[in-house]
Amino acid sequence: MFDLLFSPITINKTVIKNRIAYPSLGLLYSYDGRLNDRYVNYFVERARGGAGIVTVGPVGFDIVGSGPAILQIGSDDVIPDFARLSSLIKGEGARAWIQLFHAGAYSYSKILGGPDPIAPSPVYSNFSKQVPREMTLADIKQTQEAFVRAAERAREAGFDGVEIIASAGYLITQFLSPRTNRRTDEYGGSFGNRTRFAREIIEAMRARLGSDYPISVRMAGNDFVEGSNTSIETPEVARVYEAAGVDLINVTGGWHEAHVPQLPMDVPRSAYSYLALNIKRSVAVPVIASNRIADPFTAEQLIKDGICDMVNLGRVLIADPFWPKKAREGEVELIRPCVACNQGCTDSLFSGRPAFCLANARAGFEGERNIAKARPSKKIMVVGAGPAGLEAAVRAAEAGHTVDLYEKSETIGGQLWIAGMPPHKQELWDLISYYDAMLERYDVDVHLECEVDAEFIQNEKPDHVILAEGSEPLKPPIKGIDDPGVHSAWEVLKDDPSLGEDIAVIGGGAVGLETAMFLASKGTLSPEALHFLFIYQAESVERLRELATRGSKKVTVFEMLPKLGKDVGRSTRWVLLGNVTRYGVNLIPGTKVVSVNKGLVTFERGGKIGSYQFDNVINAVGSRSVRRIADSMDKTGIPFTVIGDSVKPAQIDKAIHDGFLAVMNLK
């Protein structure tokens, strides 16, 4: 199974055991630029899981290019630390790579109390919200030398290869792009001049590192930024890299400021593999495909079809470092899925906090979050088969406890079924499939359609009870909220009732906006129909866009707060708000709904009262904890732990982490 994916490949003269690469991803596990045990444990776990290449990075070499929070290899004194890490990675059977990083105008160095960021030209950055200082020729030479010197340190530290980042809108990309490179000297203007900065770095690295040392470059296959390089120009850039001495080209998508999503669930799986194929057609060196390659079947097919030579598994290996081993052993169903939520791996970073994972409670905590084997085994009862209860049941059984899982509904999954109903959210259901397979693997006794109370628990005599009762929709103090025409968002997403054409949604948080998208997408063209009509030119492109975003429902969202989607992460909020706007949803922030009466919604905005008649009204103002069993457990005398929404309604990551920690902390 997956014979091509697990076949070796040679980069320069270095043999990689398979076609899987873990790429450089920001982690923020230290704020002083130094490696620590948290970083080491994290990278070693990815190597232990079976990846062919594990890339440490991003790694800077000066404060101005990266700020103090990025790992640094700008001085010889850090070589022993990196040497220890590379040795440990290689000791697990992976090849150790390192990515050398300079953010240019994207650096937050000044904001963090350092010097002004530098860039080819003083062009305002939409990402860092700064105007950088234009690099002098001396700055250019100094930065090029710093790149090369950092590569020499990496080689001395035992890394098998170095990667230069020339993507995502960082410094090298800024030199390549006519949008950000306004220079009139030999480093600006013509294509040859704009590629000169990167070409000279690669040529110098090749000369100093020798002909046998692997050098790779991570490049954007399309910047997806107006006025910058597209997939028409990037193959020629790749040819420049190859001619300069690069052995491997790692292809990804656009800049951080691009208005085309790169990573969330909205991006179809392997949607950007065409960028890798576009580069592969133009060069002879191996090419890596990136972005949303989530399962081994897709990875194998990409290589089989000649689209790429290797695949990047970034966030996928955050979710499950052992994805490669499980795939190779034919245990695909046991792979913990990356659901492309971006909550821990991206949103956390954008808030200046360390990366974590919604699905994997150990990601970033490999050194301290470990569940010991049960000695002796306990009889554990888990009540509630939502994400919190499922994680607790699986981890307890994995540890060797005897576990019974009780769920009052007819299936496991809880609110995951509801959360996965809006457009582009179905990957959350992969978690249900994963937990279902894990429950079977570890022989958990699952009792469905089984109501449990304190008396029942007492009769069963468990050693410990883990209560994951979840939450239920909250009814706001709005007159008429119990009107028959009012539905909860949960009801709409779960049961998909027949609704009228004109619909109001009360609540503009994540649930309200996603419910609005669920409704607004009804009657729009399916992807298959859109593809068919486009190929046959049955409608104009503009008409197809209209048919893909205008359906059978008119939706209005009322939100009390002045800001919509306040509980949605930074990396996905702009995508969600863009989509609801694109689909014609009428957004009314800063508005308080006063009453509902047979579809007539009366609201207050700016001190004025207004009203509008709707066919249906949806309540999406939030949820409240359910603790019917928890509040009566003390009288049983049985030890218990309350987890998930029963403690406080929160996002899925909190539920899963609660489940893991409840088992880890069992006494």
N, C-alpha and C positions, 0 to 999 in steps of 0.2 A: 504493500500500500504506500502511495506517495513516493514512488521510487525516484523520480526526478528531484523532488524537494529534498530528499535525503541523500542525493548523490554528491560527491565531493566536487569542488571547483578550485582551480588554481588562479590566484591573483598575483601577477608577476611570477615569482617562484614560490609563493607561499600557498600551501594547500589548506583549504577550508573544508571541514568535514561535511558540511551540508550547505544548503542555499538560504539559510535563515540568518538574518542580521538583526540584532537589537541596535537601533539607531540612537544617536545622542538626543536626549530630552532633558529639559530643565527640571530640576528636582528641589533646589533650595534646602538642602540638608545641612548646610552650614552658612554662616553669614560673614565669615572671615577669609573666604577663598581657599581654605585648607581642607584636604581630605580628612574625614573622621570615620569612626567605625560604622556610623549609619550609612554613609556612602559605600563603604567597603562591603558591608553585609548585603546591601541592595544589589550591587553589581555582581557579586559572587553568586547570589541566588539565581540571577538570569543566566549565568554561565552554567551553573549546576543543572538548570532546567533543560539544557541541550542545544542552545543557540550556537550557530557556527561562528559568528562574530558578535562580540559584545563591545559596544562603543562607549567609552567613558567621555562624558561631555554634557554640555559645552564646557570647554576649558579655555580661559583667556590667558593673556600674558601681560596685561597691564590694566590699571584701574580705569583709564580713560576709555578703553575699548569695551569694558564689560561691567564696571562697577565692582564693589567689594564682595557682592554676594555670589558671584560666579567663581567656580574653581579656577585656580591660577597655577600656571607652570612658567611663570615669568622669571624665575631665578633658580639657580642650581640647588639651593637648599631644600627644595621640595622633591627633588628627584628620588630620594629614598622612599618617601611616602607613595609616590606613583609606582615605583619599582615593586613595592610590596603588593599593591593592588594588581598590577599586571601579572605578577607571578601567581597570585591566587586565582585570577580568571583563567589563566592558562592551565593551572593545576586541575581545573574542572573540565578541561578538554576543549575549551573555546579559544578562538584567537582574540587577542586583546587589541582593540583599536582605540584611538583617541581623536576627538574632534577639536580642532583649533578654531577659536572664535574671536571675532571682533565685530561689535554691533554697529560701529560708526554712528550715524545720526540716531539710531535706535537706543543708544546707551543712555542710562539714567545717571551717569556719573555726576553730573552737576547737581541734579536733584538730591543725590545722596551725599552731597557735601564735597564732591571732588571737582576736577577741572571740567571745562566745557567739552562736550562731545565733539569729535572731529569727523569730517566727511569730505567727499570730493568737492562739494559746493555748499554754500550757506543756504540750503533750501529747507524750509520749515518741514518738520516731520509730523505727519498726522498721527503717528503711533506714540512717540515720546513727548509730543507737544513742545518741542524745542527747535531753535534754529542752531545748527552746529557751526563750529568754526571751520572755515575752508582750510584744507590741508595744504601746507607748503610743500615744495619738492623735498625739503629736508624731512618733513613729516612722513611723506610717502616712502622715502628710502628707509627711514627708521622703522616704520611699521612693517615694511616688507622684511627687513632683517629680523625683526621681532618674531614674525611668523616662522621664519626659517630656523631661528635659534630655538624656538619652542619645539619645533619638530625634532631638532637634534636632541633636546632633552628627553623627549618622548621615546626616541630610539634608545637612548642611554638607559632609560627607565625600563626597557624591555618590551615595549609595545611592538606588536607585529606590524602595525601600519598606522598611518596618520591620515586624517580626513580634514580638508579645508572646507569651511562652510561658506558657500557662495549662493545662498538661497534666503528666503524668508524676509528679504528687505534689508539684510545686514550689509556691512561695509562693502564687500566685493560686489554685491548686487547693486549697490548705490553707484559704484564706478561703471558698471555695465549699462545702467539705465540712462537714457537721454532725459528722463524725467528728473533725475536727481544729480546728474553729472552735467554741469553747465560750463565746464572748464574750457579754456581756449589754448591750453598748452598741449604737450604730447600725451597727456592722460585724459583728454576730453575731445569731443567732436566726432570724429570718424569712428567706425566700428573697431578698427585696428587700435586706435588710441584708447577707446573705452575698455577694451579687453587687455590692454598693456599691463595694468596693475596686477591682475590675477596671473597673467601669463608669466610675468617676471618672478612672481612668488614661486610658482610651480617649477620653473626652470632652475631657480636657485636652490630649491629643495632637492630637486633631482641631482644637481651637481654635488651638493654637500652630503646627501644621504646615500648616494651611490645608486647604481643601476638596478640593484636587486631588491631595494627596499620599497614595499608597496605604498603608493600615495593614491588617495581617493579624493573626490570632490563631491560635495552635496550641492546640487544645483536646482534651480527652479525650472520646471518644464514650461511654465507660463507664469509670469508675474501676477496676472489677473488684476493689474492696476492700469488705469487709463494713462496712455502716453509712455508706457514702459514696454519691456520685451514680451512678445507673445510666443506661441508655439511655432510661429513661422521663423523667428530669429534664433530661438534657443539651440536648434541643431548646429548652427554655425558656431555658437559659443562652445558647444561640446567638442567640436572638432579642434578648436583652439586649445582646449584643455588637453585633449589627447595628444596633439602635436607637441605640447609643452612637456609631456612626460607623465600624465596621469594614467594609472592602471585600472581604475574602477570609477564609474560615474553613478552616483546615488541621486535619483531623480525624485523630486517632490513637487508640491504645488506652489501656490503663490505667496505673496508677502503677508505679513501680519495685518497690514491695513487693507488688504483686498476685501472687496464686498462680495466675494464668492466664498461660501463656507468651505473649509478644508477638512474638518475633522468630525463634526457632530453627526448625529443620526440622520440628518437631512441629506448627507452625502451618501449616495448608494455605494455599496461595497465595491471596492476596486475601481471606482469611477475615474480615478486619475491614472490608471495604468496605461491609458493611451499616451500620456506624456512620456512614460518610459519607452514605449514602442517607438515614438517619434524620435527620441534620442538614439535608441538602439539601431535604427535604420541608418544612422549617420556616422557611427563609430564602430571600431572593431573591438574595443575593450568591453569587458562585462558591464552590465547595467542593472541597477537595483530599482525595483518599483516600490512605491510608497503609498500610504494613506488608505485606511479602511480595508486592508486585507486581513480579514478576521478569522477565516477558517482554512484548514489545510486543503480542502477540495478546491477552493478558489486559488490558493497559492500554487498548488500543483498544476492547475490548468493554465495559469499565466505563464509558467515556465514551459509547459508542454506546447503551448501555442506560439512560442517564440517571442512573447511580448517583453520578457525580461530574463535575466540570468539568475537573479536572486530576489528575495522579497524582504522588505523591512517589516518587522513585527514590533512596533513601539509600544503603544498603549495596550496592545494585546498581551505583551509579556509583562506589563505591570499587573494586569488582571490575573494572569496565570503564567508565572515564569516557566512552568513545566509543560506548557503547550507543545514544544517540540518533542519531548519524551512521550507524552500521551499520544500525540499524532503518530509517532513512529511505532508505538506499541499497539496501534489500532483502537485506542480508547478515546476516540474523538468526543463521545458523549460526556466524558468526564472532564473535558476542558472547561474551566471557569470562563464564561464569556466576557469579553469587553463589549459593553453595550453603547459605547460612543457617547456617554453622557457628558463628558468633559468636566464633571463636577470637581473631582479630586486632582486630576492630572493637569488641568488647565486653569479652571476658575480659581483654585487655591493659589496657584503661582501668580496670577494676575492681581491677587490680593496681598501678595508678599508673604504667603505662607507656604510651608513645605508641601510637596506633592503627596497625595495618597490615592486610594482607589475605592470607588463605591462598592465593588464586588469583592475585593480582596482586602480583608482587614489587616493583613500582614505587610502589605506593600509599604515600604519605608519604615517598617517596624520589625524587620526580620530578626533583629537581635534580641528584642524584648517580648514580642508577642508570639509565644510558643505554647502549645497545649501539650502537657505531659500525658503520657500513657496512663490510663486509669489503674491505680493500685491502692485499694481494691476497686473493682467495678461497682458502680452504683446503678440503681434503678431510677432512671430519669424520666419524668413526664413533662412533655412540652405541649402547651396549650396554645393553639393558633398556628396556622400554616401559611402565614404571610412571610415576607422576607426575613424578619427577625426570628420567627419560630423555625423556619426552614434552616437557616444558618446554624442556629443553636442545636437542632436535632442532628444535623449532619456532623457537626464538629464533635458533639458528645459521642455519637456512635463511632466516629473515626478514632476517637481516643480510647474506645473499648468499653464504654458504658452500654447498658441495656436501655434502649430508648423506645418510648411509645409517643407518637405524635397524634394529637387530637385536633380535628378541624370540624367546625359546625356546618360548613358548606360542602358541596359535592365534589370539590376539587381543591388541590393545593394552589398557592399563589397569592391569595388575598388581593391586596390593592394593586399588585403587579398587573393583573388583568385589566384594571381600569387605567392605570398609568400608560399601558401600551396601546390604548385605543386611538389616540389622536394620530394624525398623519406623521409618518417618519419615526414613530415611537415604538414600533412593533418589536424592535430588538430587545426590549425589556422582557419580552416573553421567553427569550433564550435563557434567562435566569431560571424560569420555571422548569424548562426542559433539563437544565443542568441539575437543579436540586432533585428533580424526579429521578434522574439517573443515579445520583449520589445516595438517595434514600434506599434505592434498590441495592446498590453496591454494598452498603453497610447494614443491610437487613433491618432497617428501621420499620417497626410496626406502625402503619399509618391507619388511623381510624377516621374515616370521612363521615360527614353527616351525623356527627356525634356531639351532642351538647354536653358540656362539662360544668359542674358546679363544685363547691367546696366539699359537699357531702360525698360526691362521686370520687373526688380525689382522695378523701380520707379513707374510703373503702378500698381503694387501689393500693394504698400504703407505699407510695414511692419514697425513695430516699431524698429526692429533691425535685421541686417543680419549677419549671421556667414558664412564666406567663407572658404570652405575646398576643393579648386580646385585640390590639390594634386601636383603631379610631372609627368615628362615624361622622357624617356631615353635621356641621354646626348650623343651627338656625339663628340668623341674626334677628335683633329686635325690630323687625320691620312689620308694620301692620299689613295683614293679608298674606304673610309669607306661607301660610298653610292653605292658600287658595288651590283648588284642584288643578289649575293650569300651571302651577309652579312645580318644577322638577328639580331635584338635586343634580349637580354635575356628575356625581357618582352614578346616579340612575341613568342619566343620558349616555354616559360612556360605557356602562356595563350592559344595559338592556337595549340601547338604540331605539327608543320608542318613536312612534310616528308623531312628527311635530309639524306645525304650520310653517308658512313661508317666512314670517317676520318674527324674529326671536331676540329676546333680551337676555343678556348674561349679567348677573349681579356679582361683581368681584373681578378685578383685573390683575390678580396674581397669576402664578404659573398655571394653576388648575383652570381658572377662568379663561385665560388666553388660549390654552390648549383645547379646552372645550369649544371655544369659538372657532378655532381652526378645524376641529372635527366636524362642526356643523357647516362652516363655510365651504368646506371641500366637497360636500355632497353635490352630486350632479356635474362635477367637473370631469374633464377627460382623464381617463386612466393613462398611466405611462405607455401601455401597449397601444391604446388607441391613438395617443399623441404621436408615437413612433410611426404607426401605419399611415396616418394622415399626412405626416411630414414627408415620409419617403415618397409617397405618391403625389405630393404637391396638391393635395385635395383642397387645402385652404392656405391662405397667405400666412406668413410667419406671425404677423401681428394678430390675425384672427385666431390662430392656434394658441397664442399666449393668452388671449382673452378667454377662450374656451377652457383652458387649463386652470384658470384662476377665478372664474365666475360661474357659480353653480346655481342650485335651486333655492338657496336660503339667503336671507338678508339678516345679518347678525349685528347687534349693537352691544358693546361692553360698557358697563357703568363701574367706575372705580372711585372710592372715596378719596384715596391719596392722589396727590398731584402727579405721581410717577407710576406708570404701569409696569407690571412685571418686576416689582422690586425684589421678589424672592427668587428671581431667575439669575443664574450666574452670568458674569460679564462676557464670557466667551460665547454664550448662546443666546443671551437676551436680545442682541441686535438681530440675530437670525429669526427668532420668534416674532419680534415686533415687525420686522420687515415682511414676514410671511402674512401675518394677519392684515397688514396694510395692503399687501399685494393681492390678497383674496377679498378685498373690499369690505373688511370688517370696520364698522363705525366705532371708533374708540372715544370714550367720553371720560377723561380723568377729572379728578377734583369735584366729583359729583356724588351726593348722598341720595340714595333711594329712600323715599319717605314711606311709600305704601304701594301695594299691589292689589288690584281689584279686577278680577276677570280679564287679566291681560293688560289693564291700564296701569302703567307704571308712572307714579308721580315722584318727581325728584327735585332736589334743591341744588342749585349751582350758582355760586357768586351772589348768594343772598336772594336769588329769584327762584320761584317755583315754576316748574314746567311739568308736562305730562305727555305721554305718547302711548298709543294703543299697539300692543303686540299680540301675536297669536299664542305665544308661550313665553314663559319666564324661567330662567335657569338660575338656581342658587349655587354660587361657587365662592362663598365667602370664607371657607376654611373647614376645619374639622376639630373634633374634641376627643380626648382620650376615653377609651372604654376600660373600666376597672371593676367590672361586676364581680369577677372572681377574686381579683387581687385584694379588694377591700374586705373580703370575708375570710381570707386565708389565715389570719393570725390565730383564729380559734382552733384551727386544725393542729397546730403545733408542728407542722411539717415545714422544713426550710424551703424558702422559695425566692425566686428572683423575678423582678418585673422588667421587661425590656421593650424596646421599640416605641411605637406610638402610644402604648399604654402609659409610658412615662411622660412623654410630651410629643405631640404630633410633629414630625420632622420629615426630612427627605430619606430616600431609600438607603443611602450610605449609613446614616445613623442607625437604622434598624439592623442592617447586616453586621455592622461593627458591634452593636450591643449584643447580638446573638453570639458572636465569637467570644467577646470578653466575658460573657456570662459563663461560658464553659471553661474558659481559661482560669477564671477565678473561683471555680467550684472548690469547695473544701471538704 
